[in-house]
Amino acid sequence: MSRIARAETARISLVSLCRLLLAIVAAASLAACAQSPVGRQKADLAGTNRQAAVERPHRVAALHPRPISRARIPDSKGEAKQAASQGLASFYSDTETASGEKFDRNELTAAHPSLPFGTKLRVTDVSSGRFVTVRVNDRGPYVRGRVVDISPSAAEALGMVDKGITNVRLDVLR
């Protein structure tokens, strides 16, 4: 065999040897993972979770709150306006609203589950008496017990930024 043929054979056997060594290391690490206590704990937990789910299904909170019943009351001008509703309000930030507008934290806007987009609401903090007029341009809140989500600037006007949520009264203006 010539020197060139021997060198080529040695190069091929070295590459083959490296590939074989890499395959052995990969197989050993996979075998070690399968035998580790963490892997066994995850396998044990998976079996109990399935069993618990079969025995006792969990309840999911409703994402869409029930609509607020609204009675029409004539105001001092003779126009009809909707009766007030009361509940918790929070403030939120988003990138896009359900109406398709881009969210602007500096506008006085709100998210309400059922009122039409463009509706003007007077949101009054029950404890302080402060109020702000907002325009509905989004859907929500999707948290049980909350009646409205307002923009950060509206929350600032109500003085509820530090509290996070507050008890409010909603009056539909238009």
Backbone bond lengths (Angstrom), bond angles and torsions (degrees), N, CA, C in turn:
res aa  C-N    CA-C-N  psi(-1)  N-CA   C-N-CA  omega(-1)  CA-C   N-CA-C  phi
1 M - - - 1.430 - - 1.529 108.53 -
2 S 1.279 115.69 139.71 1.452 119.82 -177.78 1.522 110.63 -77.86
3 R 1.336 115.52 165.93 1.469 120.35 179.26 1.518 111.15 -63.72
4 I 1.305 119.27 -36.16 1.461 122.70 -179.23 1.524 110.09 -67.27
5 A 1.317 116.71 -41.12 1.469 120.71 179.47 1.513 110.42 -65.64
6 R 1.339 117.90 -40.03 1.469 121.06 178.86 1.533 110.84 -65.64
7 A 1.297 117.85 -41.47 1.467 122.06 179.59 1.529 110.40 -64.27
8 E 1.336 116.54 -40.93 1.464 120.89 178.76 1.526 110.65 -65.51
9 T 1.300 118.24 -41.77 1.462 122.56 178.70 1.523 110.28 -64.38
10 A 1.313 117.89 -41.00 1.463 122.03 179.05 1.527 110.25 -64.82
11 R 1.342 117.72 -39.49 1.453 121.76 179.06 1.533 110.44 -65.58
12 I 1.312 117.32 -43.28 1.471 121.36 179.35 1.508 110.21 -64.85
13 S 1.315 117.93 -42.77 1.463 119.86 -178.83 1.533 110.73 -67.77
14 L 1.327 118.36 -32.51 1.463 121.12 177.80 1.535 110.43 -67.61
15 V 1.322 118.17 -42.33 1.463 121.93 177.65 1.518 110.23 -64.54
16 S 1.307 116.81 -42.95 1.472 121.21 178.55 1.521 110.51 -63.00
17 L 1.319 116.39 -41.07 1.457 121.06 179.66 1.534 110.70 -63.64
18 C 1.336 118.22 -41.12 1.475 121.97 178.91 1.529 110.43 -64.86
19 R 1.326 116.53 -42.78 1.468 119.64 178.53 1.520 111.27 -63.55
20 L 1.320 116.87 -42.23 1.460 120.98 179.31 1.526 110.40 -63.54
21 L 1.325 116.95 -43.11 1.461 121.17 179.14 1.529 111.01 -63.00
22 L 1.322 117.44 -41.55 1.461 121.70 178.05 1.526 111.27 -63.19
23 A 1.325 116.94 -41.34 1.468 121.01 178.22 1.525 111.01 -64.22
24 I 1.331 118.28 -39.08 1.468 122.04 179.62 1.526 110.54 -66.51
25 V 1.341 117.21 -42.64 1.465 121.02 179.30 1.530 110.48 -63.96
26 A 1.332 117.25 -41.81 1.466 120.87 179.31 1.520 110.91 -63.92
27 A 1.320 117.71 -42.75 1.464 121.31 179.75 1.526 110.97 -66.14
28 A 1.311 117.10 -39.39 1.465 120.50 179.65 1.529 111.22 -66.21
29 S 1.330 116.92 -40.23 1.467 118.66 -179.73 1.525 110.88 -68.97
30 L 1.322 117.65 -36.10 1.464 119.70 175.77 1.518 111.39 -65.37
31 A 1.325 116.95 -40.37 1.464 120.69 178.82 1.525 110.52 -65.73
32 A 1.329 117.21 -37.11 1.468 120.56 178.78 1.517 110.93 -66.42
33 C 1.329 117.09 -38.26 1.464 120.39 179.06 1.520 111.08 -66.16
34 A 1.294 116.87 -37.86 1.461 120.43 -178.89 1.522 111.34 -68.29
35 Q 1.351 117.58 -26.75 1.459 120.87 -177.82 1.522 112.97 -97.76
36 S 1.331 118.54 -1.52 1.461 120.05 -177.32 1.524 110.73 -72.91
37 P 1.346 118.12 150.65 1.466 120.76 179.92 1.524 112.48 -62.35
38 V 1.331 118.23 -31.13 1.463 120.64 179.65 1.515 109.79 -64.69
39 G 1.317 116.74 -44.64 1.463 120.61 178.41 1.516 111.56 -60.90
40 R 1.345 116.77 -40.97 1.465 119.98 178.77 1.519 111.45 -67.83
41 Q 1.353 117.54 -37.78 1.462 119.95 178.95 1.514 110.50 -64.27
42 K 1.328 117.18 -42.06 1.461 119.54 178.59 1.521 110.31 -63.06
43 A 1.323 116.64 -40.03 1.459 119.54 179.38 1.528 110.37 -65.73
44 D 1.338 117.05 -40.39 1.466 120.22 178.83 1.522 110.98 -65.11
45 L 1.338 117.23 -42.82 1.460 120.75 -179.79 1.522 111.39 -65.81
46 A 1.310 117.90 -36.97 1.458 120.61 -179.35 1.527 110.43 -61.29
47 G 1.325 117.37 -38.95 1.461 120.28 179.26 1.520 112.15 -66.50
48 T 1.335 118.20 -41.44 1.457 120.50 -179.19 1.507 111.72 -71.31
49 N 1.340 117.81 -35.43 1.468 119.37 178.50 1.513 111.44 -64.42
50 R 1.326 116.33 -40.40 1.448 119.08 178.58 1.523 110.47 -63.69
51 Q 1.331 115.32 -42.61 1.459 119.79 -179.26 1.525 110.72 -64.05
52 A 1.345 117.30 -42.65 1.459 120.69 -179.93 1.520 110.74 -65.53
53 A 1.327 116.85 -37.33 1.452 119.53 179.84 1.523 111.23 -66.72
54 V 1.313 116.68 -33.25 1.462 120.02 179.69 1.523 110.03 -74.18
55 E 1.328 116.58 -41.45 1.461 120.06 -177.37 1.520 112.69 -71.94
56 R 1.334 117.35 -42.29 1.451 120.43 -172.87 1.524 109.57 -137.32
57 P 1.327 118.76 91.79 1.468 119.61 -179.76 1.519 110.49 -65.95
58 H 1.336 116.46 144.94 1.460 121.15 -179.38 1.520 110.49 -86.80
59 R 1.314 115.29 157.55 1.465 121.45 178.18 1.511 109.28 -97.08
60 V 1.304 116.82 140.31 1.454 122.50 178.09 1.522 108.27 -106.33
61 A 1.330 116.50 130.83 1.466 120.46 178.77 1.527 109.20 -66.51
62 A 1.299 115.76 145.05 1.467 120.77 -179.94 1.519 110.20 -66.13
63 L 1.321 117.31 132.24 1.457 120.77 178.66 1.521 112.06 -82.23
64 H 1.317 115.93 -23.05 1.459 119.55 -178.21 1.526 108.53 -113.36
65 P 1.328 117.59 105.17 1.455 119.94 -179.25 1.519 111.47 -65.16
66 R 1.302 114.71 156.94 1.468 119.45 178.72 1.521 109.82 -65.04
67 P 1.338 117.18 143.04 1.467 118.49 178.64 1.524 111.38 -65.65
68 I 1.306 115.43 147.43 1.458 121.61 179.94 1.524 108.22 -78.61
69 S 1.331 116.13 132.71 1.464 117.74 177.46 1.524 108.33 -72.91
70 R 1.313 116.46 137.32 1.457 121.09 -175.58 1.516 110.17 -125.89
71 A 1.298 116.69 123.59 1.458 121.36 174.73 1.521 108.12 -101.35
72 R 1.310 117.78 138.62 1.459 121.88 179.94 1.527 108.95 -85.62
73 I 1.342 116.00 127.84 1.459 121.96 -178.84 1.527 107.85 -125.52
74 P 1.341 118.92 129.42 1.465 118.25 177.17 1.522 110.26 -71.24
75 D 1.347 116.82 136.67 1.464 119.81 177.77 1.529 109.23 -93.32
76 S 1.314 116.91 -171.05 1.463 121.14 -174.44 1.530 113.12 -63.91
77 K 1.329 118.77 -25.48 1.460 122.02 -179.95 1.523 111.84 -85.85
78 G 1.300 117.84 -2.86 1.451 121.01 -178.56 1.521 112.34 90.26
79 E 1.350 118.45 -5.76 1.457 121.18 177.29 1.524 108.99 -81.96
80 A 1.295 114.54 150.31 1.462 118.13 178.91 1.518 109.12 -85.32
81 K 1.314 116.66 136.69 1.451 120.66 172.77 1.522 108.00 -131.78
82 Q 1.290 117.25 159.48 1.450 120.50 -175.38 1.516 110.64 -84.41
83 A 1.337 114.64 147.74 1.462 120.65 -179.55 1.523 110.40 -65.89
84 A 1.309 115.44 157.40 1.454 121.75 -177.90 1.523 110.43 -74.08
85 S 1.318 115.04 147.65 1.453 121.36 169.45 1.515 106.72 -120.01
86 Q 1.308 116.44 159.14 1.449 120.15 -174.57 1.515 109.65 -135.47
87 G 1.330 116.81 145.80 1.454 121.75 178.10 1.512 110.19 171.78
88 L 1.328 115.36 -163.88 1.455 120.84 -177.72 1.521 110.82 -89.44
89 A 1.319 115.59 142.91 1.459 122.03 175.05 1.516 108.66 -121.30
90 S 1.315 115.42 147.34 1.456 121.64 174.27 1.516 107.33 -133.59
91 F 1.330 116.71 171.83 1.452 118.18 175.95 1.516 108.94 -119.47
92 Y 1.315 115.82 156.37 1.453 120.86 -171.11 1.515 110.68 -143.73
93 S 1.322 115.75 169.01 1.464 121.63 170.84 1.514 106.80 -140.20
94 D 1.293 116.00 143.59 1.453 122.14 -176.57 1.515 107.85 -147.71
95 T 1.309 118.15 175.29 1.458 119.67 177.76 1.519 111.67 -100.21
96 E 1.314 117.14 -33.89 1.453 120.81 179.43 1.526 108.32 -141.39
97 T 1.307 116.42 144.95 1.454 120.81 -178.23 1.523 110.60 -94.61
98 A 1.325 116.67 167.90 1.460 121.45 179.04 1.528 111.24 -67.23
99 S 1.319 117.62 -23.70 1.464 120.29 179.03 1.527 111.72 -80.30
100 G 1.325 117.39 -7.62 1.462 121.41 179.79 1.516 113.53 98.57
101 E 1.329 117.74 -9.49 1.460 120.69 178.09 1.520 109.67 -72.55
102 K 1.314 115.91 153.89 1.456 120.02 171.91 1.522 107.62 -78.58
103 F 1.325 117.11 136.49 1.459 120.98 -178.24 1.524 109.93 -69.56
104 D 1.322 115.80 131.43 1.462 121.97 176.78 1.518 107.52 -124.23
105 R 1.318 116.47 113.91 1.468 120.97 -175.81 1.522 112.91 -67.20
106 N 1.341 117.45 -15.28 1.461 121.25 -178.58 1.524 113.04 -89.90
107 E 1.337 118.46 -11.05 1.459 120.71 177.66 1.525 109.94 -86.36
108 L 1.314 116.14 156.16 1.461 121.69 177.70 1.523 107.89 -91.73
109 T 1.331 115.55 87.33 1.459 121.62 -176.96 1.522 110.04 -125.59
110 A 1.349 115.09 168.68 1.457 120.29 -178.00 1.515 110.47 -147.99
111 A 1.324 115.07 160.69 1.461 122.87 172.51 1.520 107.67 -113.73
112 H 1.327 116.23 126.27 1.460 121.81 179.53 1.525 107.69 -131.43
113 P 1.355 117.90 143.78 1.460 119.12 -174.84 1.523 115.38 -68.86
114 S 1.341 119.58 -28.11 1.465 118.36 -171.68 1.525 115.97 -136.11
115 L 1.310 120.04 -16.25 1.459 120.54 -179.41 1.529 110.84 -69.00
116 P 1.328 118.26 145.95 1.467 120.55 179.71 1.521 111.79 -64.42
117 F 1.350 115.30 150.13 1.457 119.84 176.36 1.519 109.55 -61.07
118 G 1.334 116.49 141.35 1.454 121.65 -179.38 1.515 113.50 93.78
119 T 1.328 118.43 -9.53 1.467 121.99 178.76 1.522 109.72 -65.71
120 K 1.325 116.69 134.25 1.467 121.48 176.67 1.528 108.47 -91.45
121 L 1.317 115.66 130.02 1.465 122.51 179.41 1.513 109.91 -120.74
122 R 1.323 115.97 140.39 1.461 120.25 168.83 1.521 105.85 -99.71
123 V 1.323 116.24 117.26 1.458 122.87 179.61 1.521 107.22 -103.44
124 T 1.335 116.24 116.54 1.466 121.22 -176.61 1.518 109.75 -114.36
125 D 1.324 116.98 126.11 1.461 121.82 174.44 1.523 107.12 -72.56
126 V 1.328 117.12 119.00 1.468 121.95 -174.77 1.524 111.21 -64.93
127 S 1.330 117.86 -38.51 1.466 119.86 -175.69 1.527 113.07 -75.15
128 S 1.330 118.52 -36.40 1.464 119.59 -175.97 1.530 113.48 -103.49
129 G 1.316 117.74 -20.51 1.452 120.63 -178.42 1.528 113.34 85.24
130 R 1.320 118.45 -4.53 1.462 121.52 177.93 1.519 109.30 -68.82
131 F 1.325 117.29 146.15 1.459 119.54 177.58 1.512 110.56 -140.83
132 V 1.326 114.93 159.71 1.452 122.86 178.43 1.529 107.72 -144.74
133 T 1.320 116.48 145.36 1.462 121.17 177.20 1.517 108.33 -99.87
134 V 1.331 116.07 125.84 1.460 121.93 -177.46 1.524 110.05 -123.90
135 R 1.327 115.45 162.89 1.460 121.71 177.23 1.528 108.03 -113.03
136 V 1.345 117.50 131.86 1.461 122.13 179.65 1.527 108.70 -76.35
137 N 1.339 116.40 121.79 1.460 120.41 177.12 1.525 112.62 -138.20
138 D 1.348 116.84 11.53 1.456 120.11 -177.45 1.527 109.44 -149.54
139 R 1.316 116.48 166.16 1.466 122.71 176.46 1.521 108.94 -104.33
140 G 1.299 115.34 149.04 1.456 121.65 -179.54 1.507 107.81 138.25
141 P 1.246 121.67 -175.18 1.451 128.43 -6.31 1.527 110.90 -75.80
142 Y 1.307 115.88 156.67 1.458 121.37 -179.93 1.515 111.44 -107.05
143 V 1.322 115.72 30.29 1.462 122.50 176.74 1.514 107.48 -114.13
144 R 1.315 116.38 128.45 1.454 120.99 -177.67 1.526 110.78 -58.31
145 G 1.327 116.41 133.58 1.459 122.04 177.25 1.517 114.57 95.18
146 R 1.312 118.03 -11.07 1.466 120.44 179.79 1.524 109.36 -99.01
147 V 1.335 115.93 140.14 1.463 120.54 -177.15 1.521 112.75 -103.41
148 V 1.326 118.07 -22.09 1.462 120.19 -177.48 1.532 109.28 -157.20
149 D 1.331 114.74 147.42 1.463 122.56 168.96 1.524 106.25 -113.51
150 I 1.322 116.80 133.97 1.463 119.78 -179.47 1.520 109.55 -118.47
151 S 1.318 115.95 160.06 1.465 121.33 -179.80 1.531 109.74 -70.01
152 P 1.326 117.28 159.05 1.467 119.94 179.53 1.528 114.26 -57.75
153 S 1.338 118.33 -34.68 1.469 119.00 179.33 1.529 110.85 -69.74
154 A 1.334 117.57 -35.59 1.463 120.30 176.13 1.529 110.05 -68.81
155 A 1.337 116.63 -37.83 1.470 120.23 177.14 1.518 110.95 -64.00
156 E 1.319 116.11 -36.94 1.462 120.41 177.55 1.529 110.51 -65.47
157 A 1.338 116.49 -40.48 1.464 120.31 178.90 1.527 111.30 -64.31
158 L 1.330 116.96 -33.11 1.469 120.66 177.81 1.525 112.44 -81.68
159 G 1.316 117.27 -15.24 1.465 120.77 -178.63 1.514 112.82 77.37
160 M 1.326 117.30 31.47 1.464 119.80 -176.74 1.525 112.81 -110.72
161 V 1.327 118.48 10.33 1.456 120.85 -176.47 1.529 110.65 -62.35
162 D 1.320 118.56 -41.94 1.468 121.29 -179.16 1.522 112.27 -70.74
163 K 1.337 116.82 -32.69 1.467 120.80 -178.11 1.523 112.74 -78.78
164 G 1.333 118.02 -34.08 1.463 121.32 -178.48 1.518 112.85 90.22
165 I 1.324 116.85 -51.21 1.464 121.18 175.09 1.516 108.30 -133.49
166 T 1.317 116.10 155.57 1.460 120.43 178.44 1.515 109.53 -153.11
167 N 1.310 116.12 158.04 1.460 122.07 178.62 1.527 108.31 -82.02
168 V 1.350 116.34 125.93 1.467 120.61 -175.84 1.521 110.95 -131.05
169 R 1.335 113.59 162.64 1.472 121.55 171.63 1.518 106.49 -116.63
170 L 1.334 117.20 134.66 1.464 122.28 179.53 1.511 110.05 -107.51
171 D 1.317 117.12 129.59 1.456 123.19 173.63 1.529 107.32 -121.41
172 V 1.333 116.64 126.34 1.466 120.65 177.51 1.521 108.02 -82.21
173 L 1.345 116.76 123.24 1.453 121.47 -179.70 1.527 111.36 -93.35
174 R 1.316 117.98 -48.16 1.463 122.92 177.33 1.492 109.65 -144.41
